[in-house]
Amino acid sequence: MKVSILGAGAMGSALTIPLADNGNEILLWGTEYDVDILKKIEKGEEHPRIGVKLPEVQILYPKELKKALDADIIVLAVSTEGVMNVFNRIKNEVSDSILITIAKGLIEEEDHVYTIPEAIWKENVKMRHKLVAITGPSIAKEVARRAPTRVVFSSKNLKTAKKAMKAFKTKYYGIEITDDIIGAELTSALKNVYSIAISWIRGYEERFEMDLSNAKGVLATMAINEIAIFVEDAGGRKETAYGLSGFGDLIATFRGGRNGMLGELLGKGYTIDEALKELEMRGVGVIEGYVNGRRAYALLKQLEMRGKASEDDFPLLKAIYSVLYEGKKVEDVLMNLLIEGG
């Protein structure tokens, strides 16, 4: 197939590896933020974020977006914050293609919170059966190095998901398919939020020089159970939270990455402002769980107003929100969560 990847960041570029191994024709378009990366790839150098040379791809620069739209599959490989900006530029020209999203987050527009598929469908209803979301434990550097990976392709239309799967699936890049796209997307967004809380424990252990393995187990259990309830309240299937998109990705995330780094600093006693400043000094970019913590709580309140959810079912999410946005420290909420469950 002919596959266009919009965005030359880590994961979009990593996906060129399984796509090339399957013999697809690949176009890689970059935003204005990707120009330096595109130049390196053109010169045959390693991608600076994933440390590998890409296979043969056609490089397209920011002004060449239109050329990238003549494809069987278009992969929206930009960040959550950039998804709708790019989609709105192409929304009237992609209805004949399969559109794939890889961002894991929530979209906020006009004081309303949406999953990424819902935000896209709102702009182009024809994409309801042409959209596929990739979720699950998938670290770009591992995909680029052909490390064993298994992900989920979700779509309202399973035929669309199966067609996309044929382009990507290899002996090292495994794929499950599901029609629970709302459940898969929500679990992927929420696991970034909850991984911050589980990572509190690492910082707490270092701060007080004690082992808190029991506490990790408690918070991880609370996290996955709250995600499952949230998914069901929002119209997805509860079991999706216990699969690759939820539990699998939660395990991969809280052990490291930007969300884990933020959680660890908070566990050490940093205020949220101090922690964010420290990560900025380290050159860490957008922390998805921090941004989505506020959006997840807002979505919960939306569901509650419609009689679909109860805030009382989410003590851990409320605690995360209070630490991230209300000035509380981890020690203010942790003991009650561990002993009383909230």
Disulfide bonds with the S-S distance in Angstrom:
none
